[in-house]
Amino acid sequence: MYYLEKQIDHKIIIDKSEFIAILTPIDSILDMPEILKSIKKAYPKATHYCTAYVFENSQGSNDDGEPSGTAGVPMLEVLNKNNLHNCFAVVVRYFGGIKLGAGGLIRAYAKSISQALIDTPILKKITTTNFEVTFKYDQIGLIDHLFKDFITHKDFLGDVIYELSFTDDLYLIEEHRHIFKLVKEKGTKDILVPWK
């Protein structure tokens, strides 16, 4: 699953019509009316404010007066094709006087979202498996060397305690379990990491 890092805006002009795509990360479906209201205030008197969203297990779209299925649905298809989640997309259209026809509208709205995503910072959701390991001070060099890419926290008490986080293969921890005094599994956690 992928997520937007921040709101992005992108404008294209097709046959004198201006299409402004605004993609916003959302924490709730309840955020969308306020976002749309602020977009309408920022871009007043536009001909259409078409929308699409994907949030958790729900999704939807609105053509806002464009012929049915020519705006919101193509926008939603682009969001789904890019596996974006918790995202609200609005394309503001200022009509330029040339009718695009159904096919032209579908291509224009899809292109607005696709082009907006080209240079957008995207986050990927990954699941980590976390461990707390305890060992003696004389093993710090070995542990730092073996687990350098997996150490997330260090405590130096009577013994050394490290927190380790793995994103896929647990082979390394299983292979070296014997060098620790104690290995405690701390469960899994979903995190967002930069993707592109």
Secondary structure, 3 states (H helix, E strand, C coil): CEEECCCEEEEEEECCEEEEEEEEECCCHHHHHHHHHHHHHHCCCCCEEEEEEEECCEEEEECCCCCCCCCHHHHHHHHHHCCECCEEEEEEEECCCCCCHHHHHHHHHHHHHHHHHCCCCEEEEEEEEEEEEEECHHHHHHHHHHCCCCEEEEEECCCEEEEEEECCCCHHHHHCHHHCCEEEEEEEEEEEEECC
